[in-house]
């Protein structure tokens, strides 16, 4: 007897439809799974067998063959346990074949017969498509976001058999959790002083400029970075869905409403491996941190401590907004558009921002700086030195502008960029800078001098002009970039050469 069940498997952050064929026939008793199952998928036999026995269903003493089609695609994970079990139930005539028509199944089975959540349930649910998707009850809400059909929750195999036989009605879907508004816990007003750094944060959020903060330990670099997601508007619907799929596939806990719509903040530790950072892995191709940060912020604290291959892996996503991971049988593409924020000490002792204070000596200091490659440093439109706030600022000073107030200005700047046909000022092509960021004669003179003194490269020049455009938009300062704006943009871009001299001094 043959049964055919619809299901799906995960490939990267996308679900792919899979047809599970179960054949129970003559021959020596045995169980085989064909159609490129991975290790976890092959182990389905033991879980399905135990789950059936726990549910009071006898294991067939015949030859069982499970085929996962299409056969050319690798199938991974435990999500095929449930469709294999249902296929067996149909093939053994425990459940009538017409009961599973139009239904798709995804779920892992516990040895006690319980139906469990699997990683990537959102893309898997999307791959099942129309009809009725049957999943673990706690996954119903997430699958309902992405499917046009119905979603039903099956807590156990026993309950599922009763529903499929028509002996019991399908259980009610669990009540929808109230859609909690994303709460911003870290507010900018908590940061004392740091006027320049706050401005840089607003510019990063408004113009999509990558930001590097150089400063000694305790200067508040992490505190500043954590306040950046609060300055980013909610994700656009398409990005929100894309990011939700990625988080689901990566096993990141989804917010109560199911959909990720606040800008994510990911802060991998400097010991993170290249696979953890960009994605991949030998068995399942999981999205990495760069993709989990899609639409939000990737914060790399202690930038110089990350392994060189890990930092090299950032090149592709920074240039193209995607990561491609190739394994023997497939290439998977993960979206990875994020705002890169990094922090580092100026030198190993951390005191190098103040001339003469460094204890490392020029060799050690420069060797430390060289750990971050020139091309990566060049990616940061905003590079600023952050020092510890002064005692007066910590004790007395007025609280700074709040996140809500700054967000208004960030939105205004983004609207101005959109009106010029640009999503972010960081993307303004060089040949359109004269048109979109025209310079006053004074501003042009300042830039000319910087170029003549070799303090600015051609590429650096474009980046300074883009940042100046964003600074003008934040203040709604009109189309012309004047001296004040250019000077400020220059001060927000400490050249590595200058900063190395500071260390060596
Ligand atoms: Zn030092």
Boltz pocket constraint, residues with backbone or C-beta under 6 A from the ligand:
constraints:
  - pocket:
      binder: B
      contacts: [[A, 347], [A, 348], [A, 349], [A, 350], [A, 351], [A, 352], [A, 357], [A, 358], [A, 359], [A, 360], [A, 361], [A, 365]]
      max_distance: 6.0
